[in-house]
Amino acid sequence: MSGTPRLPMVAGNWKMNTTVAEGVALAAAVLERCSAETAVDVVVLPPFVHLQPVREVLAGSRVRLGAQDVFWEDSGAYTGEVSAAMLADLCDLVLVGHSERRHLLGETDAETGRKLAAAVRHGLVGIVAVGETESEHDAGDTFAVVDRQLDAVLAAQSTALTADGWVIAYEPVWAIGTGRTATPEQAQEVCAHIRVHVERRLGAAPRVLYGGSVSAANAAELFACPDIDGGLVGGASLKPDVFATIVAAAGTR
C-alpha cells in the first residue's frame, strides 16, 4: 500500500437500465444525496443516450459523469460505435473492459487496451475493469488472469499513464450481480496484488476499486481494506438511498 492518501471513488454503473426520463430523475436523486460528500469522488455511468441530459443535471456539482464504453478509433465506418472524441465534450470518465463486454460480447484484452488508449488520448479518465471467472478463481488462477489483462492494457498504451489518469476496478466475474461477494480478505489480497503489479511496471499505480455485488451491507467492511479505494457499483447504483450509503461508507475509510 502506498503511503500517499488516495481519494476514494464510488462509480455507479447503471448498465442498460432506465429510460432517459428515469435516468434524469435518478441523477437528480444521486445529486441530492451525494453532492455534499467531499471525501469521495462520486461518479455515475449512465447509458450513452442519457449523457447529455444527465450532464445538464450534474452541471456545476461534485458528482462526475462517465460513459459505459468507448470505441478505439476516433471516427470511421463503425456503425453503432461511439468514439472518445465524441465523448470528450460530454463526460470526464469512461469504463472499459467490463466483464459483460468481455464475456457476453467477446471483447479481448488487447481491445480493452486500445479503448483505454483512445480515452487517454482525448483526456478521459479510463476505469479499467479486470477480474477472473468462477472457473479461473476455483483453479487458483486469479493473479495470472488479472496480470494478463493488465499487461495487455499497458502494452497498448502509446502515451504514458499517470496514476491519476486512470483507475482499475477489480471485479471478480463470479461475484457480479450474483449476490456472492469476495470476502474483504480476498478482495484486499487481489487489490494489493494489482497495485504492486502496476507499480512495478509504471512506478506508480492508480486507485484500485472493488466491484462485485457491493451493497450497503458490505461496503464499509470492503472499503476499510487498505488497498481498496472505493467501489464500482452495479445494481445498487440504481437505488439512490443505497448508493448514498455506499458513498458515505467510502468517505469514512
N, C-alpha and C positions, 0 to 999 in steps of 0.2 A: 504494500500500500504506500502510495506517495504521501509525503508529509504536507503537500500543498493542499489547502482546503479546496474542495470542488463543490460548486453549486449543484444541488440535486436537481434532477429533471424528472417530471412526470408527463409523459406523452400519451394522449388518448387517441387510439386508432379506432375510428368509427366503422372501418371496413365498408361493405356495401349495404349500409343501413341509413335510414331516414330519407324522406323527401327533402327538397330544398327548404320548404317552409318549416318542416320539423328540425332540420339542421340549423336553421337560423334561430329557432327557439331554443335548441339545445346549447348553441354557442352563447346565447344571451344568459341562459341559466348558469353555465360554467363561469362566465364572466362575473356574474353577480356573486357567486360563491367563492371564487378563487383569485380575483384580481388584486385583492389586498395582501395576498401572500407574497412577501418579498424574499423569503428564504428558499423559494423553489422556482425553477424555470418551468412554467406550465405551457404545454403545447397541445393543440388539437389538430388532428389529422382527418379531415372530412373527405368525402368523395370529390373528384375533380370538379363536378358541376356545382358544388357548393362553395368553391373557393372565393369567388368574388363577393357574394352576399355575406359570407361569414367574415371575410376580411373587413367589410364595412362595419359589422357588429363589433369587431375586436379593435378597430382603429383607435390608436392612442392609449391602448391598455397594455398591461404587462403580459397578457396571455398571447402566446405566439402561434402562428399558423403554419402548418406544413401540409404537404401533399403525400399521398399514399404510395406513389410510384413515379418513375420518370423513364423516358427512353434515352438511349445513349447517343443518338445523333441529334444535331441541332435543328435539322429540317430535312424534308425529302418525302419520297413516296412511301410513307409508313402509315397507312390508313389506321386510324383509331389510336395512334400513339400521341403522347404529349411530351414535349421536349423541355429541357431545363431552361432554354431561352424563353419559352412561353411562361414558365412558372416563376421566373426571376422577379417579375413585377407584381406577383400575386402573393407570394409567401416567402418564408425565411428558411424552411427546412423541407427535407423530403426523405421518406422512408424507402429503403431499398433492401432487397434480399429477404423480405418476409417469407416465412416458411410456406405460406399459401401460394406465393409467387413461385417458389422453388418446386414444391411438391405437387401442386394442382396444375400449374401452368408450365412446368418444365424449365424454369429459369436456371441457368448454370452459374457456378461460382464466378466464372470469367465475365459473364454478362452483368452480374451484380457489381463487379469491379468497374466495368465500363460505365455503369449507371452512376456510381459514386464519382468517377472522374468527370462526367458531364456536369453533375451537380456542383462539384468544387469549382469547375471552370467558370460557372456562372454565379458564383458567390453564395450558393445554397449550402447549408449545413446538412450533411447526409447522416441519417440514422441507419446504420448497417446492422441488420439482424442476422445472427448466426445461431446455430443450435443443432442438436442431434435428434434423430428419430428414436422411437422406442427400441427398435432392434439394435441400433448403434449404441444406445445407452446401456442396454442389457448385456451387450458384448464387451463393455468396458472401453469403447472407442470414443468417448466424449471429447477428450482433449485432442485426439487426432483429427476428429471432424472439424472442430472449431478452428484448429490451427490451419487445416487445409482451406477452409472458407476464408479466413483472414488473409492467408498468404496470397490467395488468388486475387483478392481485393487490392492488396498492397502492390502486387505485380502490375496491376492495370493502371496505376497512377502515373501520370506524366508530370504532375505538379506536386511538390512536397506537401504532405499532410501535416498540419499543425494540430496540437492537442485540442484546440478549441474549434477546429474546422470540421470535426465530425464527431459522432457518438456511436458507440457499439451497444447493441441490445442483445443480451444472451437470452434466447427463448427456446428452451427445450421443447421440441415438437410434441413430445408425449404429454406436455402439460398445458397446451394451448386449447382453450375452450373445452377442456375435459373435466375441469374441477379438480384435477390432480395437479398438485404443485410440488416443485422441488422443495425439499426441506431447506431452511435457511443455511444449514451447514453445506448442503450440496450446491446451492446457488452461490454461496460465498466462495467455495473452492474453485468453481469454474470461472467466476468473475475475476478472482485473484489471478488465476492462470492466464486468462485473456490479457489482463493488464501487464503482466510480466512478459508475455509473448510479444506484445506490440512494443513495449518499451525497449526490448532487446533489438528490435528492428528499426525503430524510429527515434529512440532516445526519450520519448515521452508518449504516454497513452492518453486517449480521450476519456471522457466519462463512460462508465460501463453501467448499463441499466439491466434490470431483470424483467423479463416478460414471460408470462405463462400462468394464467388464472390468478393474477394479482387481484386481491379483494380488500375490502375494508377490514376484514378479519385478520388477514395475514400481512398487510402492508408494513405495519410498524416493526414487526419482527424481521421481515426481509430487509427493510431499509436500515435497520440497526447494524447490519453487517458492514464491516469497514470498507469492502471493495464493491459494494452495491450502491450506485449513485442515484438511485431512483428506479422508475419503472416504465415499461411500455405496456400500457393497459388496453385491453380489448373490450370485452362486453361490459365491464364495469364503467367504462368511459361514457356509455350511453345513459347512465343514471347520474344526474348532476350531484345529488347529495352524496352518493357513494364515491364518485370521483373526487369530490371536495374532501372527503375523509381521507382518501389515499394521498392527496396533495398535502394535507395537514400532517400526515404521518411522515412524509418526506421532509417536511420543514423542521422536524424535531430531531433529525439524525445528527 
